[in-house]
Amino acid sequence: MRPPLLYPLFAGIENLNGIGEKTAKLVRNLTGDKIVDLLWHLPSSIIDRRYSPRLANARIGSIVTVKIRVLEHIEPKLKKLPYKIVCTDGSEEITLSFFHAYPETLKRNLPEGSERVISGKLESFNGSLQMSHPDYVGRPEEMDRIKTVEAVYPLTGGITNKMINKYIRQALARVPKMPEWLDEHYRQAEGLPAFNEALAAVHNPQSDADILPSAPARRRLAYDEMLANQLALALVREKVKKQQGREIRGNGLLRKKILEKLPFELTESQEKVLKEIFADQASPYRMLRLLQGDVGSGKTIVALMSMLNAVECGTQAAIMAPTEILAKQHLETMQPLCEEIGIRAELLTGRIKGKARARILEDLEAGKIDILIGTHALFVEAVTFKDLACVVVDEQHRFGVHQRLALSDKGNKPDILVMTATPIPRTLVLTAYGDMEYSKIDQPPKGRKPVDTRVLPISKLQDVAAALKRKIEQGCRAYWVCPLVEESEKVDLAAAVERFDTLRKIFGGEVGLVHGKMKEKEKDAVMERFKAGELKVLVATTVIEVGVNVPEATVMVIEHAERFGLAQLHQLRGRIKRGFQASTCILLYAYPLSETSRERLNIMRETEDGFLIAEKDLELRGGGEILGTRQSGFCEFRIADMNEHKHLLYTANKDAQMIVAQDEKLSTPRGEAPVSYTHLTLRILLYLFERDEAVKTYQQ
């Protein structure tokens, strides 16, 4: 499938000279297992070896490249002392020092009386010039090769910079002359070099400016990578959009009844989003839409209305949640409303077994259940619907593009709505969800009060506990969140249990504890008691981050808030935004506080805007990690820097849309891969950046 032009680049790294089995393992861990991976491993700094003074005038501490004559070898009297070689350039003597040396090798490479070129850091020891382990020792005719600017790469144990330079030089020698896939007017206007020129330039930086993301060569490669990403997503999106669906146009009766029973009115933003969803459902093609809305913005009612549109047509709908707690919560919200309008909603999770499970599966297949609520196991197990027309996937932002495509193949061509309360910056919407249509609820429900967020040192913990006692006596409920991270799980868990014991001394039996190591049944029992008001304070690790709905809980204390990511803090704070009462979030921090942590806490104090917080989170974390959760299916760019190349992404997005609109099969000269490879070709670009799946999409 891959064009023959690219075969040399997709060979294994073991095909390069000097890479044996042991070294190959180290290089694979550093860059990847193919030769092309070495090309995307870019330098992080430079060493300038062009400074070539007379030794008498040289700057101590600088890197120098000089021609010397070897005067004398001095073997050490003790093993721990260095082997020394005294040399001169005619103006001054210099001693080369070698620890753990092989004398015979040094005598062979630097024989007395010979002339050599050395390059390394010049030092002074007891008033004499010295160079320990020169980086390079060569013959006089190699002066020009050594006296250059050397690229310095990120390394791993067992791999030296000299080694990685040698492998990358070999990889560069294998790069064929590439056709130009960029629009020539755009390339000239942006001052971008041709691909081969750009690749050579990034690996041969001549100044610190050449290492920056703004350097023309880096911008060129970043744009190529982003264009490959956006084009691949646009092709997949086009395929999804063209998948035959069914026209779902309910009569609106069930939805009208639900709206009459709600104690609130839908916001303009919710109305707008529903209009977009209903239009998708009414079209003859499949819906694949991402619905993004901040915590408590009213996504659940939008999901219910979307599913009711399908039920009005005599079909079925399903909503999938990532946890049983969240699935149960959806049941508690939806089932009473559904019962009132004569609709049957049921819950199916792994814990429902035996006769109860058999009855649900039987009724589902018979079409007696209108809406099924459950975890993602719904689509893994042998669950058969009579006629499934709408699937809502809640809080599954860990689903990648291919999982979404697989999901869309289930059921009888159902429409798919993916919901997330995790605010996603626009750049990440484009790169991670570019295969989907996109809707956003950007308005809080009417009457919701802002959260009073305070940032305090952990030394004030006793004062906070005393203030909380007063609030509890007034009838409020509170979360007390303790950090829990994998690296220090045992210590963190012990700290959470200890905090639980401390608070129990203050609040007695009104304190509960939930953490991820508890059995689901135990967790649920504690949560139910907290929801019912039997417990007033819930000590928890971040198991409460998603989906817990207790409107009466209006206080949250987060211990060691400096250890949480911005998005995580925002999600946690969202737990006390479920009702319409004023609420308070207290962020307790411990010293020392890093600059990033300080900035995070300040942002939390200043704003509740999830989308602004998401942008800041991206800035502070960088594009490699999205919102505290590594994404399966989320593309981590190897060249492009999301903060530095944001504008290039928007351009690549528009270019990809235009390409697909004009030539969705990439079959005209800009898209085709003719045998001669003389025309510019986007298929080569897709294969080069390993977006093979997108090409296959259009070869089916």
C-alpha positions in Angstrom: 0.0 0.0 0.0 2.8 2.4 0.9 4.4 4.1 -2.1 7.8 2.5 -3.1 9.4 6.0 -2.8 9.0 5.7 1.0 10.3 2.2 1.4 13.9 3.2 2.5 12.4 5.4 5.3 10.2 2.6 6.7 13.0 0.1 7.0 14.0 -0.9 10.5 16.7 1.1 12.3 18.8 -2.1 12.5 19.5 -1.6 8.7 21.8 1.4 9.6 25.5 1.0 10.0 26.7 0.7 13.6 23.3 -0.3 15.1 23.6 -3.8 16.6 21.0 -5.6 18.6 21.8 -3.9 21.9 22.0 -0.4 20.4 18.8 -1.0 18.4 16.9 -1.5 21.6 18.1 1.8 23.0 17.4 3.7 19.8 13.9 2.2 19.6 13.1 3.5 23.1 14.5 6.9 22.2 13.0 7.5 18.7 11.0 4.5 17.4 11.8 1.4 15.4 11.8 2.8 11.8 14.4 5.0 10.0 11.8 7.7 9.5 11.4 8.0 13.3 15.0 9.3 13.5 14.1 12.1 11.0 11.4 13.4 13.5 13.9 13.3 16.4 14.9 17.0 16.3 17.9 18.7 18.0 17.3 20.5 21.3 20.4 22.7 21.2 23.8 23.2 19.4 27.5 23.0 20.1 29.4 25.5 18.0 32.9 24.0 17.1 33.8 26.9 14.8 35.9 28.7 17.4 39.5 27.9 16.4 41.9 30.3 18.2 45.6 30.0 19.0 45.7 28.3 22.4 47.6 31.3 23.9 44.6 33.5 23.3 41.7 31.0 23.8 38.8 31.6 26.2 38.8 29.1 29.1 35.5 27.3 29.4 34.7 27.5 25.7 34.5 24.8 23.0 37.6 25.0 20.8 38.7 23.2 17.7 42.5 23.4 17.2 45.3 21.7 15.3 48.0 20.3 17.7 51.2 18.3 17.6 51.6 15.4 20.1 54.7 15.9 22.3 54.6 13.2 25.0 52.5 10.4 26.6 52.5 10.2 30.4 51.2 7.0 31.9 49.7 7.3 35.4 51.5 5.8 38.4 48.1 4.9 40.0 45.1 3.4 38.3 42.7 6.1 39.5 44.8 8.9 38.0 44.3 9.9 34.3 46.5 9.0 31.3 47.9 12.3 30.0 49.1 13.4 26.6 51.0 16.7 26.3 50.5 18.6 23.0 51.1 22.0 21.6 49.7 24.3 18.8 53.0 26.3 18.7 51.7 29.1 20.9 50.9 27.1 24.1 51.0 23.6 25.5 47.8 21.7 26.4 47.4 18.4 28.3 44.7 15.9 27.1 43.4 13.8 30.1 41.8 10.4 29.7 40.3 8.4 32.7 40.0 4.6 32.4 42.1 4.8 29.3 43.4 2.1 26.9 47.0 3.2 26.5 47.6 1.1 23.3 44.6 2.7 21.6 45.7 6.2 22.6 49.3 5.6 21.4 47.9 4.3 18.1 45.5 7.2 17.6 47.8 10.0 18.9 51.4 8.9 18.3 54.1 11.2 19.5 55.2 13.6 16.9 51.9 13.4 14.9 49.6 16.2 14.0 46.0 16.0 15.0 42.8 18.1 15.2 41.1 18.1 18.6 37.7 19.6 19.6 36.3 19.9 23.1 35.9 22.1 26.2 39.1 24.0 27.2 39.8 24.0 30.9 42.6 25.3 33.2 44.1 23.1 35.9 46.9 24.4 38.2 47.5 27.2 35.7 47.9 24.9 32.7 45.5 24.3 29.8 43.7 21.0 29.8 41.1 19.1 27.8 39.5 16.0 29.4 38.3 13.4 26.9 38.2 15.5 23.7 34.9 15.1 21.9 36.7 14.6 18.6 40.2 13.6 17.6 40.9 13.6 13.9 43.6 14.0 11.2 44.5 17.5 9.9 42.6 16.9 6.7 39.4 16.4 8.8 39.5 20.0 10.2 36.6 21.3 8.1 34.4 18.3 9.0 35.0 18.8 12.7 35.0 22.6 12.8 31.2 22.9 12.4 28.1 23.5 14.4 27.0 20.2 15.9 23.3 19.4 16.6 22.6 18.2 20.2 19.8 15.7 20.5 17.7 14.5 23.5 19.4 11.2 24.5 18.9 8.1 26.6 21.3 6.0 28.7 23.8 4.2 26.4 23.4 6.5 23.4 25.8 9.4 23.0 25.3 12.5 20.9 28.0 11.4 18.5 26.1 8.1 17.9 22.7 9.7 17.3 24.3 12.2 15.0 25.9 9.4 13.0 22.6 7.5 12.7 20.6 10.6 11.7 23.2 11.5 9.0 22.6 8.0 7.6 18.8 8.4 7.8 19.0 11.7 6.0 21.1 10.1 3.2 18.1 7.7 2.6 15.5 10.5 2.1 14.4 10.5 -1.5 13.6 13.7 -3.4 10.1 14.5 -2.3 7.4 16.0 -4.5 5.9 19.3 -3.3 2.5 18.8 -1.6 2.1 22.3 -0.4 0.4 25.0 -2.4 3.2 27.0 -4.0 1.7 30.4 -3.3 1.2 29.6 0.3 4.8 28.2 0.7 6.3 31.3 -0.9 4.1 33.7 1.1 5.1 32.0 4.4 8.8 31.8 3.5 8.8 28.0 3.9 11.6 25.9 2.3 10.9 22.7 0.3 10.5 19.5 2.3 14.0 18.0 1.6 15.6 21.4 2.3 13.7 21.8 5.6 14.6 18.3 6.8 18.3 18.9 6.1 18.1 22.4 7.8 16.5 21.2 11.0 19.3 18.6 11.5 22.0 21.1 10.6 21.2 24.1 12.8 23.8 26.9 12.4 22.6 29.1 15.3 20.3 29.0 18.4 17.6 30.6 16.3 17.5 27.6 14.0 16.4 25.4 17.0 13.3 27.6 17.8 9.8 26.5 16.7 9.6 29.8 14.7 12.5 28.8 12.4 11.3 28.4 8.8 12.5 24.8 8.5 10.7 23.8 11.7 7.5 25.6 10.7 7.6 23.8 7.4 7.8 20.4 9.0 5.3 21.3 11.7 2.8 22.4 8.9 3.4 19.1 7.0 2.6 17.1 10.2 -0.5 19.1 11.0 -1.7 19.0 7.4 -1.3 15.1 7.5 -3.3 15.0 10.7 -6.1 17.3 9.5 -6.3 15.7 6.1 -6.5 12.2 7.7 -9.3 13.4 10.0 -11.1 15.2 7.2 -11.1 12.0 5.1 -12.4 9.8 8.0 -15.0 12.5 8.7 -16.1 12.4 5.1 -16.5 8.7 5.2 -18.6 8.9 8.4 -20.7 11.6 6.9 -21.4 9.5 3.8 -22.3 6.4 5.8 -26.0 5.6 5.2 -28.0 6.3 8.2 -31.8 6.7 8.7 -33.9 9.8 8.8 -35.1 10.3 12.4 -37.8 12.9 12.7 -39.9 12.5 15.8 -43.3 14.1 16.1 -42.1 16.1 19.2 -44.9 14.9 21.5 -42.7 13.1 24.1 -40.2 16.0 24.1 -43.0 18.5 24.6 -44.3 16.5 27.6 -40.7 16.4 29.1 -40.2 20.2 28.7 -43.6 20.8 30.5 -42.4 18.7 33.5 -39.0 20.3 33.9 -38.7 22.8 36.7 -36.5 25.1 34.5 -36.4 26.4 30.9 -33.7 25.3 28.5 -31.0 28.0 27.8 -30.5 29.5 24.4 -27.3 27.5 24.1 -29.1 24.2 24.8 -31.8 25.1 22.2 -29.1 25.9 19.6 -27.3 22.6 20.2 -30.6 20.5 20.0 -31.4 22.2 16.7 -28.0 21.0 15.4 -28.5 17.4 16.7 -32.1 17.2 15.4 -30.9 18.3 11.9 -28.2 15.6 12.0 -30.8 13.0 13.0 -33.1 14.1 10.2 -30.5 13.7 7.5 -30.1 10.4 5.6 -26.5 10.1 6.8 -25.1 9.0 10.1 -24.6 11.5 12.9 -21.2 11.6 14.7 -21.2 14.7 16.9 -19.2 15.8 19.9 -21.2 17.8 22.5 -19.0 19.8 24.8 -20.5 21.5 27.8 -19.0 22.6 31.1 -19.9 20.8 34.3 -23.5 21.4 35.1 -24.3 23.1 31.8 -27.3 20.7 31.1 -25.9 18.1 28.7 -28.0 15.3 30.3 -31.3 16.9 29.3 -29.9 17.5 25.8 -29.0 13.8 25.6 -32.5 12.8 26.8 -34.2 15.0 24.2 -32.0 13.5 21.4 -32.9 10.0 22.5 -36.6 10.8 22.8 -36.5 12.0 19.2 -35.5 8.5 18.2 -38.1 6.9 20.6 -40.8 9.0 19.0 -40.0 7.2 15.7 -40.6 3.8 17.4 -36.9 3.0 17.7 -34.6 2.6 20.7 -31.8 4.6 22.2 -28.9 3.9 24.6 -26.6 6.0 26.8 -23.2 4.7 27.8 -21.2 6.0 30.8 -17.6 5.3 31.9 -18.5 4.2 35.4 -21.4 2.4 37.2 -21.8 5.4 39.5 -22.4 7.7 36.5 -24.7 5.2 34.8 -26.8 4.9 37.9 -26.9 8.7 38.2 -28.3 8.9 34.6 -30.9 6.3 35.6 -32.0 8.4 38.6 -32.2 11.5 36.5 -34.0 10.0 33.5 -36.1 7.1 34.7 -38.7 9.2 36.8 -39.1 11.6 33.8 -39.5 8.7 31.4 -42.1 6.9 33.6 -44.2 10.1 33.8 -44.5 10.1 30.0 -44.9 6.4 29.6 -41.4 5.6 28.4 -39.4 2.6 29.8 -35.7 3.3 30.7 -33.6 0.5 32.2 -30.1 0.1 33.6 -27.7 -2.7 32.5 -24.3 -3.0 34.2 -22.0 -5.9 34.8 -23.4 -6.3 38.3 -26.9 -7.0 37.2 -26.9 -10.8 36.8 -29.2 -13.9 36.7 -32.9 -13.6 36.1 -32.9 -9.8 36.3 -30.3 -9.6 33.5 -32.0 -12.2 31.4 -35.3 -10.3 31.6 -33.7 -7.0 30.6 -31.9 -8.6 27.6 -35.1 -10.3 26.5 -37.2 -7.2 26.8 -34.6 -5.2 25.0 -34.5 -7.6 22.0 -38.3 -7.5 22.0 -38.3 -3.7 21.8 -40.1 -3.3 25.2 -37.2 -1.1 26.5 -37.0 2.3 24.9 -33.9 3.7 26.5 -31.0 1.5 27.9 -28.5 3.1 30.3 -25.3 1.3 31.1 -21.5 1.3 31.0 -19.4 0.7 27.8 -19.8 -3.0 28.3 -23.2 -2.5 26.5 -21.4 -2.7 23.2 -18.8 -5.3 24.2 -21.2 -8.0 25.4 -23.9 -9.8 23.4 -26.5 -7.1 24.0 -29.1 -7.1 21.2 -31.5 -4.3 20.5 -34.7 -4.6 18.4 -34.0 -1.4 16.6 -31.2 0.9 18.0 -31.2 4.4 16.3 -29.4 6.7 18.8 -26.3 6.1 21.0 -25.1 8.7 23.5 -21.5 8.1 24.7 -20.9 10.1 27.9 -17.5 11.3 29.2 -15.6 9.0 27.0 -13.0 11.4 25.7 -10.5 8.6 25.9 -12.1 7.1 22.8 -9.9 7.5 19.8 -10.9 7.9 16.1 -10.7 4.2 15.3 -12.8 3.3 18.4 -15.4 5.8 17.3 -15.5 4.2 13.8 -15.8 0.8 15.3 -18.7 2.0 17.6 -20.5 3.5 14.6 -20.6 0.0 13.0 -22.7 -1.4 15.9 -26.5 -1.5 15.9 -28.8 -0.6 13.0 -26.8 2.4 11.7 -27.4 4.4 14.9 -26.6 8.1 15.2 -23.8 8.8 17.7 -23.6 11.7 20.1 -20.3 11.8 22.2 -20.6 14.1 25.3 -17.8 15.5 27.5 -17.8 17.8 30.5 -14.0 18.2 30.0 -13.5 21.6 28.3 -11.3 21.0 25.3 -9.3 23.9 23.7 -10.1 24.5 20.0 -6.7 23.3 18.9 -7.4 19.9 20.5 -10.9 19.7 19.2 -9.3 20.0 15.7 -6.6 17.4 16.3 -8.4 14.9 18.5 -12.0 15.2 17.3 -11.6 16.5 13.7 -13.5 13.5 12.4 -16.7 14.7 14.2 -19.2 17.5 14.0 -19.0 19.8 17.0 -21.5 21.5 19.3 -20.8 23.5 22.5 -23.1 24.5 25.4 -21.4 27.7 26.5 -24.1 29.1 28.9 -24.8 28.1 32.5 -28.4 27.4 33.6 -30.3 30.5 34.7 -30.0 31.3 38.3 -26.8 29.4 39.0 -24.5 31.3 41.4 -20.7 31.4 40.9 -18.5 29.4 43.3 -16.5 31.4 45.8 -13.0 29.9 45.3 -10.3 30.6 48.0 -6.6 29.6 48.0 -5.1 29.0 51.5 -1.9 27.4 52.8 -2.3 24.0 54.4 -1.2 25.4 57.7 -4.8 26.9 58.0 -6.3 23.4 57.9 -7.6 23.6 61.5 -9.3 26.9 60.8 -10.9 25.4 57.6 -12.2 22.4 59.6 -13.6 24.7 62.3 -15.4 26.9 59.6 -16.7 23.7 57.9 -18.2 22.5 61.2 -20.2 25.8 61.4 -21.4 25.3 57.8 -22.4 21.6 58.5 -24.4 22.8 61.5 -26.3 25.1 59.2 -27.3 22.0 57.1 -24.8 22.0 54.2 -22.8 19.0 53.0 -19.2 18.9 51.9 -16.5 17.0 50.0 -13.0 16.8 51.4 -10.7 15.7 48.5 -7.3 14.1 49.1 -4.8 13.6 46.2 -4.2 10.1 44.9 -1.5 9.5 42.2 -0.1 6.2 41.1 3.5 7.1 41.9 2.7 7.5 45.7 -0.6 5.5 45.9 0.1 3.8 49.2 1.2 7.0 50.9 -1.7 9.0 49.5 -4.2 6.4 50.5 -2.8 6.3 54.0 -3.1 10.1 54.1 -6.7 10.0 53.0 -7.6 7.4 55.7 -5.8 9.6 58.2 -7.7 12.6 57.2 -10.9 10.6 57.5 -10.0 9.6 61.1 -9.1 13.3 62.0 -12.4 14.6 60.6 -14.4 11.8 62.4 -13.1 13.2 65.7 -14.7 16.6 64.7 -17.9 15.4 63.0 -18.4 12.0 64.5 -20.3 9.4 62.4 -21.3 11.9 59.8 -18.1 11.4 57.8 -17.7 8.9 55.0 -14.7 7.7 53.0 -14.5 6.7 49.3 -11.4 5.8 47.3 -10.6 3.8 44.2 -9.3 0.7 46.1 -12.7 0.1 47.6 -15.1 -2.5 46.1 -17.8 -1.0 43.9 -20.5 -2.1 46.4 -18.8 -0.4 49.4 -18.3 2.8 47.4 -21.9 2.9 46.3 -23.2 2.3 49.8 -21.1 5.3 51.1 -22.2 7.5 48.2 -25.9 6.6 48.8 -25.6 7.6 52.4 -24.0 10.9 51.4 -26.7 11.6 48.8 -29.4 10.8 51.4 -27.9 13.2 53.9 -26.9 10.6 56.5 -23.3 11.6 55.9 -22.5 15.3 55.9 -18.8 15.1 54.9 -17.4 12.8 52.2 -13.6 12.3 52.3 -12.7 11.2 48.8 -9.9 10.7 46.4 -10.6 11.8 42.8 -13.1 8.9 42.3 -15.7 11.8 42.6 -14.2 13.7 39.7 -16.8 12.7 37.2 -20.5 12.4 37.5 -21.4 12.6 41.2 -24.6 14.5 41.6 -25.4 15.8 45.1 -27.0 19.3 44.7 -27.0 19.8 48.5 -23.2 19.6 48.6 -22.0 23.2 48.5 -18.5 23.1 50.1 -15.4 21.5 48.7 -12.0 21.4 50.4 -9.1 20.2 48.1 -6.0 19.2 50.0 -2.6 19.7 48.3 -4.3 21.4 45.4 -0.9 22.1 44.0 -0.6 18.4 43.0 -3.7 18.5 40.8 -3.9 19.5 37.1 -6.0 22.5 36.2 -8.7 20.5 34.4 -8.9 18.1 37.3 -9.4 21.0 39.8 -12.1 22.4 37.5 -13.9 19.0 37.2 -13.7 18.6 41.0 -15.1 22.1 41.7 -17.9 21.3 39.3 -19.3 18.8 41.9 -20.5 21.7 44.0 -22.2 23.5 41.1 -25.1 21.1 40.8 -27.6 23.2 42.7 -28.6 26.8 42.8 -27.2 27.7 46.2 -24.0 29.7 46.8 -21.0 27.3 47.1 -17.4 27.5 48.3 -14.3 25.8 47.1 -11.1 25.9 49.3 -7.8 25.0 47.7 -5.2 24.1 50.3 -1.6 24.2 49.1 1.7 23.2 50.7 5.1 24.8 50.2 7.3 24.7 48.2 5.0 25.9 45.5 6.3 25.8 41.9 5.6 28.7 39.5 3.3 26.5 37.4 1.3 25.4 40.5 1.0 29.0 41.7 -0.3 30.0 38.3 -2.8 27.1 38.3 -4.2 28.1 41.7 -4.5 31.8 40.6 -6.4 30.8 37.4 -8.8 28.7 39.6 -9.4 31.7 41.8 -9.9 34.1 39.0 -12.3 32.2 36.6 -14.9 29.5 36.3 -14.8 29.5 32.5 -14.0 25.9 31.6 -12.9 26.8 28.1 -10.5 29.5 29.3 -9.2 27.1 31.9 -8.7 24.5 29.2 -6.6 26.9 27.1 -4.5 27.8 30.1 -4.1 24.1 31.0 -2.8 23.4 27.5 -0.3 26.3 27.8 1.0 25.0 31.2 1.1 21.3 30.3 2.0 21.6 26.6 0.3 19.6 23.8 1.8 16.3 24.8 -0.7 15.7 27.5 -4.3 16.7 27.2 -6.1 17.9 30.2 -4.4 15.5 32.6 -5.3 12.4 30.7 -3.1 10.8 28.1 -5.3 10.1 25.2 -5.5 6.8 23.4 -6.2 7.8 19.8 -5.1 11.4 20.5 -2.3 12.3 18.2 0.8 13.6 20.0 2.7 15.7 17.5 6.4 15.0 17.2 7.4 18.2 15.4 4.6 20.6 15.8 4.3 22.5 19.1 0.6 23.2 19.9 1.4 26.6 21.6 3.8 27.9 19.0 2.2 26.5 15.8 -1.5 27.1 16.7 -2.0 29.4 13.6 -0.5 26.7 11.3 -3.1 24.2 12.6 -6.0 26.5 11.7 -4.5 27.0 8.2 -4.0 23.2 7.9 -7.6 22.6 8.9 -8.9 25.0 6.2 -6.6 23.5 3.6 -7.7 19.9 4.5 -11.4 20.9 4.2 -10.8 22.5 0.9 -8.8 19.5 -0.5 -11.5 17.0 0.6 -14.3 19.3 -0.8 -12.6 19.5 -4.2 -11.1 16.0 -4.3 -12.3 13.6 -1.7 -10.5 10.6 -3.3 -7.2 12.5 -3.7 -7.2 11.5 -7.3 -6.3 14.8 -9.1 -2.7 15.9 -9.5 -2.4 17.4 -6.0 -3.7 14.2 -4.5 -2.5 11.4 -6.8 0.7 9.4 -6.5 1.8 8.9 -10.1 4.5 6.4 -10.9 7.1 9.1 -11.7 6.4 10.9 -8.4 7.0 14.2 -10.2 3.6 15.7 -9.4 2.9 17.0 -5.9 1.1 14.3 -3.9 -0.9 14.3 -0.7 -1.0 10.5 -0.4 2.7 10.5 0.1 2.3 13.1 2.8 -0.3 10.9 4.6 1.9 7.8 4.4 5.0 9.7 5.4 3.4 10.7 8.7 1.8 7.3 9.1 -1.8 8.3 8.5 -2.3 5.0 6.5 -5.8 4.4 7.9 -7.1 7.6 6.2 -5.8 6.5 2.8 -7.3 3.0 3.2 -10.6 4.7 4.0 -10.7 5.9 0.4 -9.4 2.7 -1.2 -12.3 0.6 0.0 
